[in-house]
Amino acid sequence: MNRKARFFIGVDCEGAACVVGEPHKGLKDSVNYPFAARQAALEADAAARALFDWGAEEVIVWDNHGSGVNLDYSLLDPRCKILLGSGCKTRFPGIDGSFDGVLFIGYHAREGTSNAVLAHTYSSLAFQSYQINGMEVGEMEIDGAFAGKHGVPVIFVSSDDKCVSQAKERFPWAETVTTKESLGWNMALSLHPQAAADAIYQGVQKACARLSQMEPFEIKEPLSVAIRFKRMDDAAAASLYDRERKPFALLDGFTRTGVLDRLEDLFL
């Protein structure tokens, strides 16, 4: 048991138990959103409690859905520190090599994943796909790479079965919990909310017991980036600049490509 261990929990909302949104609406505009924000907080709390019970000294919970002000923070273990809000042009702000692991709670499958609940990459309206160095990536992989750049491993992921499958492909060492079986964009067969939280607690305890087996996830730099948009006008208007501060090349009307020196440059 490491009494000085530090962990970072990234929390999204779409992958939480009993969250499916509504047709033709973003999650935040759906009747399911208040529940989603509460359930994501309860699942993050379960993960945090497991970390503290194992012996963690510090746990940061990062609300990263949308504008970063979603969770009912009073539901979190009071020992947690909470990162919230927007305006920082990076992912996992403040992460460094002193952290022992990152956890992804309530994340979702990447855009284009068949029959995955609320699957998207950053914007369900804007992007068809993100590719880096020829690899299809979503928010989970990019966040994992930000941590991995500092030598910090992804140790746990909870989400629907489609996202969990992608997590196992990219982070085969990590513990996972499936909160629901995706049956479509707005449909799932879910665990009960409390059962999901209980499973997350147990899963995080298992991850901590195997901490020495965890590995950082890395995306090699420089990055060859291809971003495919859903609309030609969005692709034409995109402000994307390569390592030489030249606009990304526009291919086939929908795709922008360029080379970046650093992962952080994706968000400048």
Backbone torsions as a table, in degrees:
resi	resn	phi	psi	omega
1	MET	NA	129.8	-178.0
2	ASN	-104.7	105.9	-175.9
3	ARG	-71.8	-11.1	-179.1
4	LYS	-109.4	13.9	-177.3
5	ALA	-67.7	144.4	179.6
6	ARG	-125.8	140.9	-178.6
7	PHE	-137.8	154.0	-179.6
8	PHE	-124.0	122.0	178.1
9	ILE	-107.9	115.2	172.9
10	GLY	-88.2	130.4	-175.2
11	VAL	-123.1	118.3	168.7
12	ASP	-109.4	-178.8	-174.1
13	CYS	-115.6	-27.8	-170.8
14	GLU	-65.2	-28.7	-175.2
15	GLY	-89.8	1.6	-179.7
16	ALA	-71.1	160.2	179.8
17	ALA	-60.8	142.7	175.7
18	CYS	61.1	26.5	176.7
19	VAL	-112.6	120.0	179.3
20	VAL	-137.7	-7.9	-179.0
21	GLY	68.3	-157.4	179.1
22	GLU	-136.3	151.3	177.5
23	PRO	-58.3	139.2	173.4
24	HIS	65.9	21.0	178.8
25	LYS	-137.0	148.1	167.6
26	GLY	-70.5	158.3	-177.5
27	LEU	-55.7	-42.1	-175.3
28	LYS	-65.3	-22.8	179.5
29	ASP	-94.5	3.4	-175.9
30	SER	-97.8	161.6	177.2
31	VAL	-67.8	-16.5	-178.8
32	ASN	-80.4	-12.6	-171.5
33	TYR	-63.5	-48.4	-179.3
34	PRO	-56.2	-41.1	176.4
35	PHE	-64.4	-43.0	-178.3
36	ALA	-57.9	-44.6	-179.0
37	ALA	-64.9	-37.7	179.0
38	ARG	-71.2	-45.1	-178.2
39	GLN	-65.9	-39.1	176.8
40	ALA	-60.6	-38.1	177.3
41	ALA	-65.3	-42.2	-179.9
42	LEU	-66.4	-36.2	177.7
43	GLU	-70.5	-38.4	175.3
44	ALA	-64.5	-38.9	177.6
45	ASP	-62.2	-41.8	178.7
46	ALA	-60.7	-42.7	178.2
47	ALA	-64.3	-44.0	-179.0
48	ALA	-64.0	-43.6	179.2
49	ARG	-61.1	-39.6	178.0
50	ALA	-62.3	-40.7	178.8
51	LEU	-65.0	-46.9	179.9
52	PHE	-64.7	-40.8	179.8
53	ASP	-65.0	-29.2	175.6
54	TRP	-72.9	-27.0	178.8
55	GLY	127.5	12.6	179.3
56	ALA	-63.5	142.7	177.2
57	GLU	-88.7	-34.6	-176.7
58	GLU	-141.1	134.2	175.1
59	VAL	-132.4	121.9	175.3
60	ILE	-103.7	125.6	175.4
61	VAL	-102.2	120.0	-176.6
62	TRP	-106.9	111.8	174.9
63	ASP	-78.5	103.9	-174.2
64	ASN	-118.8	16.5	174.9
65	HIS	-81.5	125.9	176.1
66	GLY	56.9	-123.4	-177.1
67	SER	-83.1	3.1	172.6
68	GLY	80.1	21.5	177.2
69	VAL	-135.4	75.5	-173.3
70	ASN	-123.7	-43.8	-169.4
71	LEU	-74.0	153.7	167.2
72	ASP	-85.0	97.8	-171.2
73	TYR	-67.4	-19.3	178.4
74	SER	-69.4	-14.1	178.4
75	LEU	-83.7	-10.4	-178.6
76	LEU	-83.0	149.1	173.6
77	ASP	-49.8	129.2	-175.4
78	PRO	-64.1	-11.9	176.1
79	ARG	-78.3	-12.3	-179.1
80	CYS	-71.0	147.6	161.8
81	LYS	-97.9	148.9	-171.0
82	ILE	-124.9	124.2	175.8
83	LEU	-103.6	121.1	-175.2
84	LEU	-145.1	165.3	178.9
85	GLY	94.7	-173.2	-175.5
86	SER	-140.4	172.5	177.3
87	GLY	117.2	-11.7	178.4
88	CYS	-91.7	124.5	-174.6
89	LYS	-87.6	59.5	175.5
90	THR	-160.7	178.0	173.8
91	ARG	-114.5	151.4	-174.9
92	PHE	48.1	58.8	-179.7
93	PRO	-56.9	130.3	177.2
94	GLY	90.9	-3.1	-179.5
95	ILE	-71.9	144.9	176.0
96	ASP	-152.5	-175.6	-174.6
97	GLY	-70.3	-3.6	178.9
98	SER	-80.3	-9.7	179.1
99	PHE	-84.5	146.2	-178.2
100	ASP	-94.1	-15.8	179.3
101	GLY	179.7	157.9	171.6
102	VAL	-118.2	151.1	179.7
103	LEU	-128.1	142.6	179.0
104	PHE	-114.6	114.3	179.6
105	ILE	-111.2	128.2	174.4
106	GLY	73.0	14.6	175.9
107	TYR	-68.4	174.9	-174.3
108	HIS	-135.9	164.9	177.4
109	ALA	-68.1	158.7	-179.3
110	ARG	-74.6	160.5	179.3
111	GLU	-51.7	137.6	176.6
112	GLY	90.1	-2.3	179.0
113	THR	-72.7	122.9	-174.4
114	SER	-61.9	129.4	174.3
115	ASN	58.4	25.2	179.2
116	ALA	-93.2	132.8	-179.8
117	VAL	-58.9	122.9	171.1
118	LEU	52.2	33.1	-178.5
119	ALA	-67.9	133.1	176.5
120	HIS	-165.4	170.5	172.4
121	THR	-127.3	101.8	-179.1
122	TYR	68.0	-50.1	179.1
123	SER	-143.0	122.0	178.4
124	SER	-71.6	-14.9	179.4
125	LEU	-91.7	-28.1	-168.8
126	ALA	-97.9	-43.4	-164.3
127	PHE	-113.5	136.8	170.9
128	GLN	-88.6	-37.0	-178.4
129	SER	-165.3	153.9	169.1
130	TYR	-119.5	129.1	171.5
131	GLN	-125.2	135.0	175.0
132	ILE	-127.6	124.4	-177.2
133	ASN	51.9	38.4	177.7
134	GLY	80.2	-0.1	-177.7
135	MET	-104.0	128.9	174.8
136	GLU	-67.8	128.6	-178.3
137	VAL	-132.1	154.4	171.8
138	GLY	-121.7	-168.6	-179.5
139	GLU	-60.5	-37.2	-177.9
140	MET	-62.8	-45.5	-179.9
141	GLU	-66.5	-40.6	-179.3
142	ILE	-65.3	-43.6	177.2
143	ASP	-64.4	-39.6	177.1
144	GLY	-61.6	-36.6	179.0
145	ALA	-70.6	-35.5	175.6
146	PHE	-60.8	-42.4	177.1
147	ALA	-68.4	-43.7	-177.7
148	GLY	-62.4	-28.8	178.3
149	LYS	-61.1	-24.6	178.0
150	HIS	-100.5	9.4	-179.2
151	GLY	79.1	16.0	-176.6
152	VAL	-99.9	124.1	-176.3
153	PRO	-85.0	152.7	165.1
154	VAL	-78.8	121.9	-176.1
155	ILE	-109.8	-16.0	-175.1
156	PHE	-157.2	141.1	175.3
157	VAL	-138.5	133.2	170.1
158	SER	-125.8	135.3	-179.0
159	SER	-176.1	-167.4	173.9
160	ASP	-70.7	170.2	-174.5
161	ASP	-63.1	-31.5	-178.7
162	LYS	-70.4	-43.6	177.8
163	CYS	-67.4	-39.9	178.3
164	VAL	-61.9	-38.8	176.7
165	SER	-61.0	-41.5	177.6
166	GLN	-67.4	-36.7	177.3
167	ALA	-63.6	-41.6	179.9
168	LYS	-65.4	-32.1	177.9
169	GLU	-68.8	-42.8	-175.6
170	ARG	-87.8	-35.4	-176.8
171	PHE	-125.9	67.8	-172.6
172	PRO	-63.1	-17.3	179.5
173	TRP	-81.2	-19.9	-171.0
174	ALA	-75.9	149.5	169.1
175	GLU	-77.0	147.8	179.2
176	THR	-136.2	155.0	171.4
177	VAL	-134.0	129.5	177.2
178	THR	-92.7	114.3	-177.7
179	THR	-83.0	-23.7	-177.5
180	LYS	-163.8	157.4	173.9
181	GLU	-98.7	117.7	-179.7
182	SER	-70.9	132.4	176.7
183	LEU	-117.5	-2.0	-179.4
184	GLY	164.4	-178.9	-177.6
185	TRP	-57.5	-39.0	-177.3
186	ASN	-124.5	32.3	-178.0
187	MET	-147.9	140.6	179.6
188	ALA	-157.1	157.4	167.9
189	LEU	-103.1	109.9	-167.1
190	SER	-109.3	152.5	163.4
191	LEU	-64.2	155.2	169.5
192	HIS	-61.4	145.0	-178.1
193	PRO	-52.5	-42.2	-179.5
194	GLN	-71.2	-37.2	177.8
195	ALA	-62.8	-38.2	177.7
196	ALA	-63.8	-45.0	179.3
197	ALA	-62.3	-41.3	178.8
198	ASP	-63.5	-41.6	179.5
199	ALA	-65.1	-37.5	178.1
200	ILE	-64.6	-43.7	177.4
201	TYR	-55.7	-49.3	-178.7
202	GLN	-65.3	-39.7	-180.0
203	GLY	-64.3	-39.9	179.0
204	VAL	-68.6	-37.4	175.0
205	GLN	-59.5	-41.0	177.4
206	LYS	-64.3	-40.3	179.0
207	ALA	-61.7	-42.6	179.9
208	CYS	-63.4	-36.8	179.7
209	ALA	-66.9	-20.9	-179.4
210	ARG	-112.0	24.2	-173.0
211	LEU	-56.0	-35.4	-178.0
212	SER	-68.9	-15.0	-179.1
213	GLN	-93.1	-6.5	-176.0
214	MET	-77.1	150.4	-177.2
215	GLU	-129.1	147.5	173.3
216	PRO	-69.2	145.7	173.5
217	PHE	-98.8	125.6	-174.3
218	GLU	-122.8	141.5	167.5
219	ILE	-114.9	120.4	-173.6
220	LYS	-66.4	139.0	174.6
221	GLU	-103.2	147.8	0.2
222	PRO	-68.8	165.8	-174.6
223	LEU	-106.8	128.7	170.0
224	SER	-94.6	111.9	-169.0
225	VAL	-112.3	135.2	172.3
226	ALA	-131.7	117.9	-179.9
227	ILE	-115.4	119.4	-179.9
228	ARG	-102.3	125.8	-178.3
229	PHE	-93.7	162.0	176.9
230	LYS	-85.7	-23.5	-178.9
231	ARG	-124.7	140.0	-179.9
232	MET	-64.6	-35.9	-178.7
233	ASP	-68.2	-33.9	175.5
234	ASP	-67.0	-40.4	177.7
235	ALA	-63.3	-41.7	-178.8
236	ALA	-66.5	-34.3	-175.0
237	ALA	-90.1	-7.5	-173.5
238	ALA	-62.4	133.9	178.3
239	SER	-97.0	82.3	-179.4
240	LEU	-121.8	129.4	-175.3
241	TYR	-127.1	139.8	-176.4
242	ASP	-86.1	-171.0	-175.6
243	ARG	-62.4	-20.7	177.9
244	GLU	-100.3	12.8	-179.5
245	ARG	61.5	30.5	172.9
246	LYS	-101.5	148.3	178.8
247	PRO	-59.1	142.9	173.1
248	PHE	-54.8	142.4	177.1
249	ALA	-66.7	142.3	178.7
250	LEU	-100.2	117.8	179.5
251	LEU	-111.4	144.9	171.7
252	ASP	45.8	18.7	176.6
253	GLY	83.7	-20.9	-174.9
254	PHE	-118.9	-18.6	-169.3
255	THR	-115.9	131.6	174.0
256	ARG	-108.6	135.0	-179.9
257	THR	-131.0	148.6	177.3
258	GLY	-173.6	172.4	179.6
259	VAL	-114.8	131.6	178.5
260	LEU	-117.7	144.3	179.2
261	ASP	-73.6	-36.7	-171.8
262	ARG	-131.9	152.0	175.2
263	LEU	-58.1	-38.4	-178.4
264	GLU	-60.3	-25.5	-177.0
265	ASP	-68.3	-13.8	175.3
266	LEU	-60.8	-26.4	-171.9
267	PHE	-114.9	13.3	177.5
268	LEU	-81.2	NA	NA
